[in-house]
Amino acid sequence: MVFKYVCSWIFLILVLNSGSGCQALPNVTEVMDDASTSQSDFRIYSLKGLLSAKESRTIMERLEKSVAPTDVLARHTVVVESVSDSPLTKGNQVRLLTDGQETYDAMFEAIESSTHHIHLESYIVEDDETGRQFADLLLQKQAQGVQVNLIYDSLGSINTPSAFFQRLRDGGIQVVEFNPINPMKAQRKWGLTHRNHRKMLIVDGKVAIVGGINISKVYSSGPFHRKKNQVAPIHWRDTDIEIKGPAVAEFQKLFLDTWQNQQGPELAEDNQFPDLKERGPVLVRVLGSAPGQTNRAPFVMYVSAITFARHSVYLTHAYFVPDRQIVKALCAAAERDVDVRIILPGITDSQLALLAQRHHYAPLLKAGVKVYEHGTSLLHAKTAVIDGVWSTVGSTNMDSLSMLHNDEVNAVILSVEFAEEMEKMFAADLANSMQIHWDQWQTRPFLPRIKGWFVNLFSRWL
């Protein structure tokens, strides 16, 4: 059965290649070397504008004093600054949303409180109980005079009937289909590889909710459990965050850029960027990426953050088919006695991705990386917390599709308090996961090994 799927993927690759250029991930070692030798320094933005180099260093030094010695703050920040136009901003409030229902509750609350506009961007919008609940609320707000603008991905939402989106349009909501898979609808050069994998809700330009959660009932079902002769619906475990403060403007820019690039209807310019207030003490940077960019900021972010870690690296990833630079960074961190732990799916919606994921266990386990498979839910989160102070939550998977071909977005959060929440969430997931041990892994049957090796030949498209 697996090889049947692989044959199907080989056919798809021929189609996918039709819209993809020759792309490669950057050499992060060179990026880090260039950043360390340049005269540039990181700068922090406030509502009053760019802070002086001295003011920026003072803020970072204060944060460094609150944790054990680490290079994941100042040195890493310089590297990311070199590949990103998005500033590191102070004055934000960040709330961790640890599952689908908590995220939907926050989204519904934000939508209900809107007075000017609602921007929603999602890879998948399904015509199910949850999707219709969103549709009803969005139509209600549109009828009240709040302009609702929606971007959905054509491939991600391929199973959603056109009537679902037509109902939204008929109610006045402006809807953009990202890179239509129907060549007749293509605004520009047609191709399947460039997908919009972002999940963002921005309300009135003042609050943003971002992460890995699509609009689908799979995030609302109960926890996965089995009874005799019965299988309950699988619960999808994912993570989002709610941000209030200056960083929201960076999410707004990403949405508006995509809207314009996809030739969406002209939007009213007033109040897209309202005056914002400082809402909390958290430093936030917004990292967006799109195909054709040479920096691939989320990839540089991950490799450099792992490289600069000195105490702990805790990763949770839904689709783990890593580039060799990621594997090398993780192994090197473990070999210098950093506590490296990775929670990956044990239950999956893609057997091919699971086989490719497991193909990478051997070098990690041999280097001392602790690998776990989550067993009570379908793990869909894409998060990391490093050295008790650096965190990221977003849509970027640890695979080539995310790193090379998709529009993605991640938030980097520098905060001891938020990192503590992330570590508690990681510990809860760890309690529902099984550790993979090297002595057992190296004696596994031959057939799964060869399947993993073969599937990994096509890892660029998983």
N, C-alpha and C positions, 0 to 999 in steps of 0.2 A: 504493500500500500504506500509506504514512504517513497519508494522509487517511482511509483506512478505519479505522485505529487511532484517529484523532482523533474520528471519528464515534462510535466505541465509548466513548471517554472522555466525550463530551458526554452520552451516555446515562447513564454512571456518575455524572456530576456531579449529575444530577437525584436519584439515589439518595443520593449522599453528602450533599447539602444537607439531606436529611431529618433528619440527626443532628447538624448543625453549626449553631451560633449565629453571630451576627455578631461576628467576631473580627478584631482588627487588632494589628499589631506596635507596640510602644511607640516614641515619638519619643526616640531615644537622646540626641540633643542636649539635650533638656529634662532627661533623667535625669542626664546629666553636669553640667549647670548646677546642678541641685538639689543634687547631691552636693558640688560645689565650694563652694557657698554655705552649706551646713549646717555645724553645729558638730561633727558626728560625725567620728570618725577611725577608721581600720581598727584592728582588734585581732587579735592572734594567740593561739591557744589552745595549751596544752600539756597533758600528762597531769594536771597539778596544777590545771588550770582556766585561766581567762582571765588573760593576762598584763597587766601595767600598760601604759598608753599609752607610757611611757618604754621599757619592755622591748621592746614591739612595734616601736617606731621604731628601736631599736638593732639589732635583728635585720635589719630591712629596709635600714637604712643600710649594714650590713656587706655585704649582698648587692649593693647598688647600687655599692659600691666595687669589686666584682669584675668589672664590665662597663663599657663605654662609657656615657656619660650617656644615660638613658632615662626616659621617663614611664610606661612600661608596668608598673612595679612599684608605687610608692606611690600615684600618682594613679589609676591603673586599679583598684588594689585598693579604694580608697575607693568608686569607682563600683559595683563588683560587690558590695561589702559592703552598699550601699544597696538592692539588689534580691534579696539572698539571705539566708536564715536559716542557711545552712551556714557554719561557721567556717573560717577559714584556720588549719590546724593544723601544728605543727612536729613533728619527730621521726619522719618517715616514710622508708621505703625504697621506691624505685620502680624497677622493672625493665622495660625496653622489650622488647616481644615483636613482632618485625618481620614475622612472617607466620603463616599459619594453623597450620602444623605446630608451630612453636615455642610458639604459644599453647596448642594442644591438649596438648602435652607438659607445660606448666606446669599446666594444668587437671587432667590425669590425676594428676600428682604431688600436687597439693593435695588432690584427692578421696581418693586412696589414704591420705593421712596423716590424714584427718579422724577425730575421735573423738566428736563430739557432734551436729553438724548440717551439712547442705549446702543452700545456697539457690542455685538456678539460675534465671535469668530470661533468656529469649531470644525474639526476634521470630520466628525460624524454627528449628524442630527437625524435621529430616527423617528419614524412615525409610529411611536408606541405610547404607552401611558405617560411616560415622562416627557417625551417630545411634545405630545399634545398639551400637557400641562404648561410647558414653556410657551407653546404657540398661543394658547388662550390668554395667558398673562401678557405676553408681548402685544397681542392684538388689542387687549384692554387698554394698555398704556398708550398705544398708537391712537386709539379713539379719544383718549384724554388730551391729545396734543403733544405727546412726547414722541419725537422722531426715533424710530427703531431702524437700525441698519444691521443686516446680517450677512456674514460671509461664511459659506459652507464649502467643503471640498467635494468636487464632483465624484472622485473615486471613492473617498471615504464614505460618502452618503449615497452610494450607487443603488442601494436597496430601498431608498426612501422615494416613494412615488412623487412625481412632479406635481400632483394635485396638492400635496402637503405644502409645498413652497408657493404654489399659485394662490392658495387660500391666504397666505401671509401677504403676498403682493396685492391681492384684491382688497385687503384691509388697510393698505397704505404703507406697509413695511417695505423698505427698499432691500432687495435681496440680490446678492452677487454669488454666482456659481464660479468657484475658483478653478481655473484651467479645465474647462469642460472636456470630458473624455470623448464626446461626440465631435469629430473633426469639423463638422459643419458649423459648430458653435464657437470654434476657437477664435479668439480675438487676435492672437499672434501665432507664432510657429507652434504647431501642434506637437504634443509629446505627453507621455504618461508619467514620466519620472518625477517631474516637478509637482509636488503635492504641498498643500497647506496643512501642516500637522499641528498648528498652534491651537490652543484652547484658551480664549480670553473673553472676559466680560468686563467692559468699561462703562461705568454709569456716570453721566454728567461730567465726565473728565475728572472726577474726584475720588472714585474708588475703582480698584481693579481686582479681579479674581482670576488667577491663572494657575495652571498646573497640567495634569494629565487627563482630566476627566472630560469626556465627551457628553453629549446630550443623549442619554440612553438609559433604559430601565435596568440594565445590568449592574449599574452602580447602586441601585436602590433595593436589590433583593437581599434576603437574609443571609447570614453566614453559611458557607458551604458545609454540609454535613450529610452523612449517609445513614439511612435506616435500612432495615432488612427489606430487600426487594424494592427499594425506592431510592432515587437520587434527587436531592433537593436542588433547586436552581443554584448555579454557581454565583457566589458573591465576588464581585471585582473589587480588589483592594487598591485604592489609588489615593493620591494626595494633591491638594490644591492649597493656595494661600490667598488671603485677602490683604491688600495693601491700600493704605490711605496715606497721603502725603505727596511730596514733590515727585517721587518716582512714578506716580501714575501718568504723568505727562509723557514719559518715555514709552509706555504701553500705547498711549493714544497716538503717538507718532507712528509706531509700527502699524497700527490698524489703518490709519489714514493713508500711509504709503501703499499698503496692499490694496486698499480700496481704489486708489488712483491708478496703480499699475494694472489692475484688472478692469479699468475703465468703467467703474461704477458710476451711478448718477451723481451729479454735482451735489455736494453737501453744503449746508449753510455754514459760513465761517464763524459766526458769532458763538461764543461760549464753548468752542471745542477745547480751548485751553483756558479754563477759568482760573482766577486767582486761588492759589492753594495755601493752606496753612501747615505749619509743622504739627504733626500729630503724635510723634513719639521720638525715641532716641536712636532708631535703627538706621544703619547705613545700608543702602540698597543700590545695586547696579542691575540694569535690565539688558540682557544679551539676546538680541535677535539675530537670525541668520537666514540666508537665502542662497540658492544655487548661483554659482558664478562668482561669489565672493571669494577672494583669495585667503582671507583671514580665518574663516570658519571659527568664529569666536567661541561657541560652546565647546568645540573640540580642544582648542587651546586652553580654555578654562579648566577642563577636566584634567588634561595631562599635566599642566603646570601646578594645579592645586595638589594633586597626588604627589608630584615630585617634591613640592615644598613642605609636605606634611612631616611632622616630627613625632607625633604621638599616636594619632588614631585616624583611620580612614574607614568610614561606614557608608557603603553604597547600597542602594536598593534600585534594581533596574528590571524592567519588564521584558526587554528584548536585548540580550547581551551577546553580541557577536562583535567583539572589540577589535579595533585596529591593533597592529603589533606594538605601536607606541603606548597604547593604554596598557596592554599586557606587560610590557617592559617596565612601565612606571609603577604598576601595582606590585610586581615581583621585587623591584628594587626597594620599594618602601618596606615590604615585609622583611627583606634581607637586612635592612638597617634597624630592625626591631620595632617598626611601627606596627600597631595593632590594626591589621587590614582585614575587614570582614565585608563580605558581599552576600546580600540576600537576593536570590533569583527565583523565578517561577518553578514550581514543581508541577503545577497544573497550568495548562496553557491553551490558547486558542490557535496555536500554530505548532504542530509537531515538528515541522522543518526547523523553525527557530529554536525549539528545545534541543534538537539534535546538534545544531550548530553551536548553541550555547555550551553544551556539555563537552564538545570537542576542545574547548579552551581550558577545561579544568586542570589538566595534567600539569602544565607549566606553573599555574598559579598554586596548586596544592604543593608541588615540590618546593616552591620558594617560601612556603609558610603562610600563604594567604588562606584565610578561613572562609570556606564557601558553604553556603546554606541554600536549601531549596524550600520555599514556602509551600505549606501543604494544606491549609484550610480555606484558601481563597485563590482566585486567579489574580496574581500579583500584576498590577499595571502601573505602579508608581515609578517615577524617575527622580530620585532624590539622592542627596549626599550630605554628610556632615563630617567635618574634618577638624581635628585638634580642638574640639569644644568651642569653636567660635565662628567657623566658616560653614555656611550652608548654601545649598542650591535646591530649588524646586522648579520644575518646568515640564516641557513636553518632549525634550530631547532624549531619545533612546540611545543606547550604547551600540549602535550599528551603523552601517554605511548609508542606509536610506536616510536616517536622521542627520548624520554628520555631513553628507555630501549633497543630497537631492531635495530635502524638504525645507520649507519655511518652518522654523522652530523658534521658541522663545523660552528663556530661563531667567529667573531672578536669582541673583547672588545676594545673600543676606549676611552681614557681618554683625553678630550680636551674640553675647554669651547666653543671655536668657532664651533667645530663640533656639540656639544650638542645644540647650538643655531639653527643650520640648522635642526637638528632632531626635535626640538620643533616646528619650523615653519612648517615642513612637517606634524607633528602630528596635529597642529592647522588646517591645510588645510583639513586633513581627518576628523577632528572633525566637520568641517563646513558641511560636506556631510554625517553626521551620526545623528541618532536619539537616544536621551537619554532614557534609560529604568528607570522608576521611581518605587520605592518600593510600593507606595500606589496603583498604577495601576497593578503592577506585581502580587501582592498577591491576586488579584481578578480575575485573568485570568481563563478561563474555565478549568474544571476538566480533559478533555481528553488530552490536550497538556501536562498537569502535569504528568499523568500516563504514557504517551508515553515517556517523558523525563526520568522518573524514570526507566522504563523498559529498554530503550536503554542504559542507563548509567550502567546497570549491566554488559554490555559487553564493557565498555569503554576502557579496556585494549587493545582492538583490533581495535579501531576507529582511 
